[in-house]
Amino acid sequence: MSDGVVNTELAMDSAPHVATTDADVLMVGGSLTNCLTALWMAREKPDILIGIVEDAASLLSHSQWVFFDQTISPGQYRRLLPFISHRWDGYHARSMSRAATKSNPVSLLSGQRIAAAIEASPRIETLVSSNVTAVERDAIELSGDELVSAPLVLDARPVHEHRSMRSAYRHMCEFELKCTKPHEMEWPVLLDTALDQSGGFRFLQCLPLSPTHVIVTFVAIGLDETLDKEAAKGNLSERKAMVAKKGIMRAEDYLAYMGDSDAGQLGLLTYHTTPIILSDIIITDPTIANNTF
């Protein structure tokens, strides 16, 4: 029996195996939505036990999210404040033909901070590396015919996880750049589309975390299920060459150091692919929905 939520004592003669649980609520998926919901529930309802069932080996390990401060209320922002690692007073956006700077505050939400809060909560326990094969209102079935039941099961997995709903893929390569000299970028670049757009929609995002530490994310949206990570890294050098040719960026700006010998080291942090419904991008991506330019 585990300390908080899930007992591992199985009914040996039953098929499927039935795992007893002390959880009042089981949440399927370790998404940002589920993790924040679990934290709010644990705070507002301290008498209940919550279980989060996640397919991956850990929760939100290297995840982070940029959001516009104005999209949530001051009260909601205060709730998120413990999980915000960086905040900027504005941002940049660029395309092949124009550039824009907006004095619109943006913040960076840290998945590591959220995961740490969940781990520290005595009212929440996680079941990681658990492949969910079926969901009912009061039980979930895991691979290996293991059944875990609770009075309430919340399935908050995105609809695109159902194969019949998939229409494209979003690939994200996150690179870490450690500069040997200050990059002189005060605000992040949230949307940089000055790239070869053949094969889908591509853009770069650049987040300055310190004067010499930058996170650069390459995003490709298209029909291909896989992405060449080396080609994605090559897009960074391609970006600098395009900028030099078009003359739309200052020499001291963010990716100008990519091709320099003293730029520092560029290493791949994370790579993941998400099946999506194309309409999700149009409706939910704030940099597109809010007409960045």
C-alpha positions as CSV (number, residue, x, y, z in Angstrom):
1,M,0.0,0.0,0.0
2,S,1.4,3.4,-0.9
3,D,1.6,6.3,1.4
4,G,-1.1,8.5,-0.1
5,V,-3.3,7.2,-2.8
6,V,-2.9,3.9,-4.7
7,N,-2.6,0.5,-3.2
8,T,-0.8,-2.1,-5.3
9,E,-2.6,-5.1,-3.8
10,L,-4.3,-6.8,-6.7
11,A,-7.0,-9.4,-6.8
12,M,-4.8,-12.2,-8.1
13,D,-7.6,-14.4,-9.5
14,S,-9.6,-11.7,-11.2
15,A,-9.4,-10.6,-14.9
16,P,-8.7,-7.8,-15.2
17,H,-6.7,-7.3,-12.1
18,V,-8.4,-4.8,-9.7
19,A,-6.3,-2.3,-7.8
20,T,-7.9,-0.8,-4.8
21,T,-7.4,2.9,-4.3
22,D,-7.9,5.5,-1.6
23,A,-8.2,8.3,-4.1
24,D,-11.5,10.2,-4.3
25,V,-10.6,11.6,-7.7
26,L,-8.5,10.0,-10.4
27,M,-7.2,12.4,-13.2
28,V,-6.1,10.9,-16.5
29,G,-3.2,12.6,-18.0
30,G,-0.4,14.7,-16.5
31,S,-1.2,17.8,-18.6
32,L,-0.8,21.4,-17.4
33,T,-4.6,21.5,-17.0
34,N,-4.8,18.4,-14.9
35,C,-1.8,19.4,-12.7
36,L,-3.1,22.9,-12.0
37,T,-6.6,21.5,-11.4
38,A,-5.2,18.9,-8.9
39,L,-3.3,21.7,-7.0
40,W,-6.5,23.9,-6.8
41,M,-8.6,20.9,-5.7
42,A,-6.1,20.0,-3.0
43,R,-6.1,23.5,-1.7
44,E,-9.9,24.1,-1.8
45,K,-10.9,20.6,-0.7
46,P,-8.1,19.4,1.7
47,D,-10.2,16.4,2.8
48,I,-10.0,14.6,-0.5
49,L,-7.2,12.6,-2.1
50,I,-6.3,13.0,-5.7
51,G,-4.4,10.7,-8.1
52,I,-2.8,11.7,-11.4
53,V,-2.2,8.9,-13.9
54,E,0.4,9.8,-16.5
55,D,1.9,7.8,-19.4
56,A,5.3,9.5,-19.3
57,A,8.0,8.8,-16.7
58,S,7.5,12.2,-15.0
59,L,5.2,15.2,-14.9
60,L,6.0,18.3,-16.9
61,S,9.7,17.7,-16.5
62,H,11.0,20.2,-19.0
63,S,7.8,21.9,-20.0
64,Q,7.2,25.6,-19.9
65,W,4.5,27.9,-21.3
66,V,4.5,31.5,-22.3
67,F,1.3,33.4,-21.8
68,F,0.1,37.0,-22.1
69,D,-0.6,38.5,-18.7
70,Q,-3.8,40.2,-19.9
71,T,-5.4,36.9,-20.8
72,I,-6.1,36.0,-17.2
73,S,-7.5,38.0,-14.2
74,P,-5.3,39.5,-11.5
75,G,-6.6,36.8,-9.1
76,Q,-5.7,34.0,-11.5
77,Y,-2.2,35.5,-11.9
78,R,-1.7,35.6,-8.2
79,R,-2.5,31.8,-8.1
80,L,0.1,31.1,-10.8
81,L,2.7,33.4,-9.3
82,P,4.6,30.6,-7.4
83,F,5.0,28.8,-10.7
84,I,6.2,31.8,-12.8
85,S,9.9,31.7,-13.4
86,H,10.3,34.8,-15.7
87,R,8.3,37.9,-16.7
88,W,9.0,40.4,-19.4
89,D,7.3,43.8,-20.1
90,G,7.0,43.1,-23.8
91,Y,7.9,40.9,-26.7
92,H,9.1,40.9,-30.3
93,A,7.6,39.3,-33.4
94,R,9.1,39.0,-36.9
95,S,8.3,37.8,-40.4
96,M,10.2,37.8,-43.6
97,S,9.0,41.4,-44.4
98,R,8.3,43.1,-41.1
99,A,9.1,43.2,-37.4
100,A,7.0,44.4,-34.4
101,T,7.7,45.1,-30.8
102,K,4.8,45.2,-28.3
103,S,4.7,46.6,-24.8
104,N,2.4,43.7,-23.7
105,P,3.7,41.8,-20.6
106,V,4.3,38.1,-20.9
107,S,5.2,35.5,-18.3
108,L,6.8,32.1,-18.4
109,L,5.2,29.2,-16.5
110,S,7.6,26.6,-15.2
111,G,6.6,22.9,-15.4
112,Q,9.3,22.0,-13.0
113,R,7.9,24.3,-10.3
114,I,4.4,22.9,-10.8
115,A,5.7,19.3,-10.6
116,A,7.6,20.1,-7.4
117,A,4.4,21.5,-5.8
118,I,2.5,18.3,-6.7
119,E,5.3,16.2,-5.3
120,A,5.2,18.2,-2.1
121,S,1.5,17.9,-1.7
122,P,0.3,15.2,0.8
123,R,-3.1,15.2,-0.9
124,I,-1.8,14.3,-4.4
125,E,0.0,11.2,-5.7
126,T,1.0,10.4,-9.2
127,L,1.1,7.1,-11.1
128,V,3.7,7.7,-13.8
129,S,4.7,5.3,-16.7
130,S,1.1,4.2,-16.6
131,N,-0.5,3.5,-20.1
132,V,-4.2,4.1,-19.9
133,T,-6.1,1.8,-22.3
134,A,-9.7,2.6,-21.3
135,V,-11.6,5.1,-19.2
136,E,-14.9,4.8,-17.4
137,R,-16.6,7.3,-15.1
138,D,-15.4,5.4,-12.0
139,A,-12.4,3.4,-13.2
140,I,-9.5,3.3,-15.6
141,E,-7.9,0.3,-17.2
142,L,-4.1,0.2,-17.6
143,S,-2.0,-1.9,-20.0
144,G,-1.7,-5.4,-18.6
145,D,-5.4,-5.5,-17.7
146,E,-5.0,-3.6,-14.5
147,L,-8.1,-1.8,-13.3
148,V,-7.9,1.2,-10.9
149,S,-11.2,2.5,-9.6
150,A,-12.3,5.7,-7.7
151,P,-15.6,7.4,-7.1
152,L,-14.8,10.0,-9.8
153,V,-12.5,9.8,-12.8
154,L,-11.7,12.9,-14.9
155,D,-10.3,12.4,-18.3
156,A,-8.7,15.7,-19.4
157,R,-6.6,14.3,-22.1
158,P,-6.7,16.5,-25.3
159,V,-9.2,15.3,-27.9
160,H,-6.3,15.0,-30.4
161,E,-5.1,11.9,-28.5
162,H,-7.9,10.0,-30.2
163,R,-6.4,8.9,-33.5
164,S,-9.6,9.6,-35.4
165,M,-9.4,13.3,-34.5
166,R,-5.8,13.8,-35.6
167,S,-5.1,15.9,-38.7
168,A,-1.5,17.1,-38.3
169,Y,1.5,17.0,-36.0
170,R,3.3,19.7,-34.0
171,H,7.1,19.1,-33.5
172,M,9.0,21.1,-31.0
173,C,12.8,21.2,-30.7
174,E,14.0,23.1,-27.7
175,F,17.7,24.3,-27.7
176,E,19.7,25.8,-25.0
177,L,22.2,28.5,-25.9
178,K,24.9,29.4,-23.4
179,C,26.6,32.6,-24.8
180,T,30.2,33.5,-24.1
181,K,29.2,37.2,-24.3
182,P,25.9,39.0,-23.4
183,H,23.2,38.6,-26.1
184,E,21.7,42.1,-25.3
185,M,18.2,40.9,-25.8
186,E,15.9,42.3,-23.1
187,W,12.5,40.9,-24.3
188,P,11.6,37.5,-25.9
189,V,10.9,36.8,-29.5
190,L,7.5,35.0,-29.4
191,L,7.0,34.4,-33.0
192,D,9.7,34.5,-35.7
193,T,8.4,33.2,-39.1
194,A,11.3,34.3,-41.3
195,L,12.0,30.7,-42.2
196,D,11.5,28.4,-45.2
197,Q,7.8,27.5,-44.8
198,S,7.7,24.6,-47.3
199,G,6.1,21.4,-45.8
200,G,4.1,23.2,-43.2
201,F,4.2,26.2,-40.8
202,R,7.4,26.9,-39.0
203,F,8.5,29.4,-36.5
204,L,11.1,30.1,-33.8
205,Q,10.6,31.3,-30.3
206,C,13.5,32.8,-28.3
207,L,13.4,33.3,-24.5
208,P,16.2,35.2,-22.8
209,L,16.5,33.8,-19.3
210,S,19.7,35.6,-18.3
211,P,22.2,37.9,-20.1
212,T,24.1,34.8,-21.4
213,H,21.4,32.1,-21.3
214,V,18.8,31.7,-24.0
215,I,16.2,29.0,-24.8
216,V,15.4,28.8,-28.5
217,T,12.4,26.7,-29.6
218,F,11.9,25.5,-33.2
219,V,8.3,24.6,-33.9
220,A,7.1,22.8,-37.1
221,I,3.5,22.1,-37.9
222,G,2.7,19.8,-40.7
223,L,1.5,16.4,-41.9
224,D,4.8,14.5,-41.3
225,E,4.9,12.3,-38.1
226,T,8.6,12.8,-37.6
227,L,11.0,15.7,-37.8
228,D,14.8,15.8,-38.6
229,K,16.2,17.4,-35.4
230,E,19.5,18.3,-37.2
231,A,17.5,20.0,-39.9
232,A,15.7,21.9,-37.2
233,K,19.0,23.0,-35.8
234,G,20.1,24.0,-39.2
235,N,17.1,26.4,-39.4
236,L,18.8,28.5,-36.7
237,S,21.8,29.2,-39.0
238,E,19.4,29.6,-41.9
239,R,17.5,32.3,-39.9
240,K,20.7,34.3,-39.3
241,A,21.6,34.2,-43.0
242,M,18.1,35.3,-44.0
243,V,18.3,38.2,-41.5
244,A,21.6,39.3,-42.8
245,K,20.3,39.3,-46.3
246,K,17.0,41.0,-45.6
247,G,18.6,43.5,-43.1
248,I,15.6,43.4,-40.7
249,M,17.5,42.7,-37.5
250,R,20.3,44.4,-35.7
251,A,23.7,42.7,-35.6
252,E,23.7,42.5,-31.9
253,D,20.2,40.9,-31.7
254,Y,19.3,37.4,-30.5
255,L,20.3,34.9,-33.2
256,A,23.2,36.9,-34.5
257,Y,25.5,34.9,-32.3
258,M,24.4,31.6,-33.7
259,G,27.0,31.6,-36.5
260,D,29.8,33.2,-34.6
261,S,32.7,31.1,-33.3
262,D,32.4,32.7,-29.8
263,A,28.7,32.4,-29.6
264,G,28.8,29.6,-27.1
265,Q,27.4,26.2,-27.1
266,L,24.0,25.2,-28.6
267,G,22.6,22.0,-27.2
268,L,19.3,20.1,-27.7
269,L,17.2,20.1,-24.5
270,T,14.0,18.4,-25.5
271,Y,12.1,17.2,-28.5
272,H,8.5,16.0,-28.6
273,T,5.7,15.5,-31.1
274,T,2.1,16.2,-30.5
275,P,-0.8,15.2,-32.8
276,I,-3.1,18.1,-33.3
277,I,-6.3,19.2,-34.9
278,L,-5.4,22.1,-37.3
279,S,-8.2,24.3,-36.1
280,D,-6.7,24.2,-32.6
281,I,-3.7,26.3,-33.8
282,I,-6.0,28.9,-35.3
283,I,-8.2,29.2,-32.3
284,T,-5.9,28.6,-29.3
285,D,-2.5,29.9,-30.2
286,P,-2.4,33.4,-28.6
287,T,0.3,34.8,-30.9
288,I,-1.8,33.9,-33.9
289,A,-5.3,34.6,-32.4
290,N,-4.2,38.0,-31.1
291,N,-2.8,39.1,-34.5
292,T,0.8,39.5,-33.3
293,F,1.7,41.9,-36.1
